[in-house]
Amino acid sequence: MAPNKFQVISPVDGSVYLERPYVSAAELDRAADRAVTAQKDWQTKSIAERADICTRAIDIFQQQKVRHAQELAQQMGRPIRYGAGEVSGVVERSSYMIDIAERALADIPIEDSATSKRFIRRVPVGVVLTIAPWNYPYLTAINSIVPALMAGNAVLLKHSSQTPLCSERLEDAFLEAGLPKGVFQALHITHQDTAAAIQSGKINYVAFTGSVPAGERIEQTISGHFIGSGLELGGKDPAYVRADADLNVAVESLVDGAFFNSGQSCCGIERIYVHRSVFDDFVEGFAALTRGYILGSPLEAETTLGPLVNVKAADFVRGQTAEAIRQGATALIDSSLFPLDQAGSNYLAPQVLIGVDHSMRVMTEESFGPVIGIMAVDSDEEAIRLMNDSEFGLTASVWTEDTSAAAAIGERVETGTFFLNRCDYLDPALAWTGIKNSGRGCTLSSVGYEALTRPKSYNFRVLNEMKD
């Protein structure tokens, strides 16, 4: 029998933070019906009307950023000092997608003839199901929610059972902003009922962010139902530091890219290749900066590294690290500097490994935690080969002062986003996309509107013109 409720176990101290009931299958079916009905009216609203409501919703949401930061710390462990940053990201991405909607959704004109008028219109797909994860619970959700609503769709949001308050806070903001009931609904749903909803004939698109195995299950679920999907899955994102890189910039940025959110980011830096001529200097600076992290309760203002979401996740990273050391890697960070890092705890010290290679899981398998392997390379060719030696392809970065060399490398690296002298950042003006096992589809940018709409062609034969 399926469970009728769930608990959120806080990574802060292992206590039960809150409890929520799952909606029943019948309640879910009624919610989907409401969405189908509400969407038909919502799509008749002008883009300006939709923009007004969405903008108000984001303004309302932003006003509660202190509360959001506290709740994020309790639900998924991000240090409270960083919580407001996710709220700012929601505002940035939402505002951009709202601002470009008129242009992105405009009719595509075709040259008229004396007897015809033709154009292509982008119309909403219908009801969008957004399935969002816990690691960036607001950002990953808003990437599809706001553009889906702006395009005239209704949205059902199924959030991770680790971060249910996030879905509730978003729904509250949109309802307070005046969004008609049924257009956006946050629902706590079991995996079984989620699959049933997808196959019900009432869902027209699935926007999923999560693991590769879960993405595979989504594909199996929608198979034969002729609905679209966007899948943002895993990553093992590489960085390459060339001999001419500004090492101070590279070290500071890549340490942050590797350890922000305790490494629990699909686009976080998980492996680094450094030209041998600057390897020692880079590694020395990287390890020194890493030792400065403060591992502690995310509720404390001085904490810069919070716990992983649960003990299972921490033990997975510990296993990767221990295996690499047994295979010959050297650990540069003394975990005793971080007293909370104990066996059986989800508090995990950051770790820097050298002497690594691609025979080790830590260099090929997604870690999703605060560990990084750094390898020396002798050329661009070697770096490119190693960067591409992965089942993933979400982002990659190169650190150099030679923009021409960077562009040439970027042409050959298999990735969805290629960075120069930066990493781990989503620009809402650019398509957020991945290749290989990092998924398929796109969110953000004008391109992000394409999957949330369908083209409808208009071909008018003008009889009065013919008579003339």
N, C-alpha and C positions, 0 to 999 in steps of 0.2 A: 504494500500500500504506500502511495506517495505521501511524503510528510505534509502536514498542514501548516507548519510554521518553521521558522529558522531563527537562529541566534547569531549575532555578530560578536565574535570573540575579539576583544581589542588586543592588538599587538603590543600595546603599551605595557600591560601587566597580566594578560591572559584572562581577564575578567569578562563577564558577559556585559557588553556595552548596551545592547538593546535587543529586542525581539520583535519580529514582525510575522504576521500570518501571510501565507501564500494565498493568492486569489484562487477560487475554485475554477474548474474547467468551465462551468456555466457562467461564472462572472467574467471570465476571460472572453468567452464567446459574445457576451453582451457588450463588453468593451470594444471588441472588434466591430460589432454592428454599429455602435455609436460612432466609431471612427469613420466607417464607410459613409454613413449618413452625413456627418459633420463635414467631411471633406468635400462633398458635392457643393455645399454652400461656400465653404472657405475658398475654393478655387475661383469663385466668381468675384471675390474681393480684388481690388486693384493691388498692384505691387506696392504702391504708396501706402495703402491701408495696412497691408501685411507688415510693411517696414515699420510703421508707427507702433504697432503692437509689439513686434519683436524688440524694437529699441527700448520701449518702456520696460519690457520684461528683463532685459539685460541690465538696465539701470536699477531696477528693484533688486535683482540678484546681487549686484555689486555693492549695494548699501549694506549687505549683511556679510561682508568679507571677513570680519573678525570671527563671527560665529562659524563661517565655513572653514576657516583655518583650524579652529578648535576641533570641529567635528572630523575633519580630515585626519588630524593627528590621532584621534581616538579610533577611527575606523580602519585606517591603513598605515599609520605610523610615520607620516611625513612630519619632520620638525615644524613646530608652529611658526617659526620665523619665516618659513618658505610658503606657507599656505596661501597667503594673499597673492603670491605670484601666479598661482593657477587661476585665481579669479581674474587677475589682469589679463591673462592669456585668453580667457573666455571672452572678455570684452573686446580685445584686439581682433580675434578671429571673427566673432559675431558681427562686429561693426563693419569689418571689411566685406564680409559676404552680403550683408544688408546693402552696403553702399554700391556694390557692383551688380546687384540683382537686376535692375532695370536694363542694363546693358547686356548682361549675360543671358537674359531671358527674352530679349527682343526678337521680333520676327526676323527671319532671314529672307531678304527680298530676292526675287528672281526677276530678271529683266522682262518687262511686260511687252506684249505684242499689241497690234491694233485690235485684236479680238480676244485677248485673254489677260487676266491678272493672276499672278502666281506668287505664293510665298510659303515658307515653312514656319510653323509655329511650335514652340516648345510648350507642351502641356504636362501637367503633373502626372506621375505614374499612379497615384492613388493613396494607398496607405503604406507608410514606411515603418518597418520594425527596426529600431536601433538596439543593438545588444552591446553594452559597454562594460569595460573591465574596471578593476579597482585601482590600478596603479596611477592613472591620471583620470580620475572618475568624471571630472567635469569637462576637461579638454577633449577627451576621446568621444564623449557623448555629443558635445556641442558641434563638433565637426560635421555631423550629419543633420542634427536637429534643426539648427537655424536655416541652413540652405534648403532643407526639405520643406519647412514651413513657408519660407519665402517663395518657393516654387509652386505653392498651392496644395501641397500634400498634407495629410494628417499623419501624426507620428505616435507610435506606441513605443515606450522606452522600457526595456528590461535591463535593469542594472545588475551588477554583481551583487551577490548576497553578502559580500564583505562591506559594501558601501551603499546600502539602501537609502540612507538619508539624502544622498546626492540627487537621486531621481526625484525624491519628494520635494526637495528645495527648488529644483528646476520647475516642477509642475506648479508649485505654489506661486512662483514668480510669474509664470505665463498666465495663470488664472487671474492673479491680481492685476496684471496688465490689461486684462480684458479679452484675452483669447477665448473664442467661443468654446463652450464645453464640448468635449469629445475630439477636438482637433489635436490636442496633445495630452496623452495620458501616461502616467508612470505606473507600472504594474509589477508587483513582486510575483514572479512566475517560476515554477519548477522547469527543469530542462525538458521533461516529458511534455508538459503543456506548451512550452515554447515550440517544440517540434510540431505539435498538433496545430498550433496557430498558424505556423508557416504553411502547413498543408491544407488549411481550411478553405482556401480560395479567397480569403479576405485580405491577405497581405500581398502587396505588389512588389516590394523590394525589401531586402534585408541588408542592413549596414552593420557589419560585425567587426569587432576588434578583440583579439584574444590569441590563444595559442594555435599552433599549426594543427594539432590533433582536433581541437574544437572546430577549427575552420573546415577540416575535412568532414566533420559530422554535419556542419551547416550545408556543405555542398551535397552530401548524400540526402539530406532532408529535403532540399529544394529540387532535387533531380526529378524531372518529369512534370514539374508544376509550372514551368515556363515563366518564372519570375527572376528578376535580376538580383544581383548581390554584389556587395563590395566587401572584400576581406583584407583587413590589416592584421597581419600575423606576426611572426617572430622576427628577430634580427640578431646578427652577430657583427655589429658594425665596426669596420676597420678604420684606422687612421694611419697615414704615412707621413713621417717627418723627414723631409729631405735635408741634405747637408747645408743648404742655404737658409733654412728656416730660422725665424726669430724664436729662439728656444724659450725665452721667458714667456712669450705669448702662448707658444705651443704647450708648455708645461702647465701653466695656469688653466688654460681652456680645456685641456684633455683630462686633467685631474677632475675638474668639475664635470666634464662629460662622462667620465667613468663612474663617479661616485654620487652624483646628485640623485636624490630619491633612493639612496642606498643601492644604486645600480639597477633599480627596478623600472627600467625604461626600454621599450622596444627599439628606440633609436639611440640608446646610450652607447658609449664607446666600450667595446668588449675586447678589442685586440689592437695592438699598436706595433707598427713596423718603423724602425728608425735607422737612418743611414749610419753605417758603422763608424764613420768619422766623427759623429756627434753623439753616438750611443751612450757613452759613459756619462757625459755631461747631462744629457737629457734624463737618464735614469736617476742620477744623483738628485737632480732638482725635483723630479716627479716623486721619488720616495720621501724626500724631505717635506714636501708640501702635504703629502698624504698623512704623514705622522701628526700633522697639526689638527686633524679632524677631532671633534669631540663627540664620542659615542655616548648617547644617553637617552633619557625619556624625551619623546618628541614634544611633551608639554612644557619642557624647560627652555627658556629663551636662549641659553647659551649652546644648546645642542645643535650640531651641524650634521650629524649622521644618526638617523633614527633606526629602529629595529626593522628587520624584514617582516613581511606580512604575517608569517607564521613560522613555527619551528621546522616544518617540512621544507620550506623554501631555504632556510638557513642551512639545514643539514645537506641539502643538495649542493650548495656552493661549497660547503666544507668538504664534501666528498670529491668534487672536481679538483679542489685545491690540493688535498692530501694525495690524490692519485698522481697529479702532476709532479709533486715533490718526490714521490716514490720513483717516478720515471726520470728524475734528474733535474727538475726545475729547482730554482733557489728562491725562497721567500725573503723579501727585503723588509717586511714589517713585522716587528715583534708584537704578537697579539697581547702580550702582558701589559703593553702600554694602554690597552683598552679593557679594563677589568670586567666590564659587563659581558664580554665575549667568553662564554662558558659553554661546555658541552650541554646540549639539551635546551639551549636558549636561542631565541630568535634575534638576539642582539649579536651582531657579527662585525668584527673589526674589518677595516678595509685591508686588502692585500695586493701587493705588487709582486709579480713573478717574472724572473728572467731565466734564461736557459730553457726556454720553452720552444716547442715546435708543433707542427700540425699532426703529429701522432698522438697528441694529448687532447682530451676532451675539452679542456679549458680554452683551447684555441679554435675549436670547431663547433662545439655544442653551446647553445644559448645558456648563459649563466644566470642572468636576471638577478644579479647580486653584486656586492662590492669587491670584485676581484678582477684584475687585469693582467694579461700576459703581454710582455714587451719583447720583441725579437729584433736582432740586428740584421740589416740587409745591405747588399753591396751595390745595388743599382735600382733604377726605376723599373726595369724589366722584372727583377725579382720581386719587388714590392707589388707590382700589378698582378703577377702570377699568384702571390699569396693572398692578396685582397680578394681575388676572384675565386679562390679555392674555398668555397663555402656554398652551402645549400640556400643561404639567405642573400638578399639584396635590397635592403631598405635605404640606408645612407652610407656614404663613405666620405672621408675628408683627407685632404692633402695640405701639408703645411710647408710653404715655400714662399720666397719673394719673387719667383719667376712665374708670372701668370701664364706665359706661353707654354711652359713645361706643364703647369697644372692643367691647362685646357687639353693638352695632348693626352695626359694621363686620364683625365675625366672621360675622354672619348672611349677609352678602353676598359674602364672599370664598370663592372656589371652591378648597377645600383639604380634605385629610384630617384634619389637626390644626391648630388655631388657637391661637396662644400670645399671652399678654399679658405684656409685660416679661420675656420669656425666649425662648430659641430653642434649636434643635439639641439636644433632649433627649427621650428616650423614657421615659415613665412607664409601667411595666409594668401598672399598673391601668387604663390607657386603651388603647383599640383603636388599633393601629398600622396605618394604612390610607392609601390614596391614591386620587385620582380622575384622570380624563383619562389621559394617557400615563404617569402615575406608577404605574399598575397597578390591580389589583383584589384583593379579598380582604382578610384581616385576620390579624395575629398579635397576641399578647399580650392581656391582659385576659380576662375570662370569655368574651367574644365570640370570642376567638381559638381556643377549644376547639370552636366550632361546625363549622368546616371540617374539623377532624381527626376528627370523629365523624359518624355518620349517625343520624337518628332511627329508632327501632324501636318500633312501637306494640303494646301488649298490651291485648287485650280479652277478659276472662274472663267467661263466663256461669256463674253460681254456681247449680248445679242444686239443691244441698241447701237453699238459701234459698228456692227456688221451691216445693219440696215443703212446707216449713213454712207 
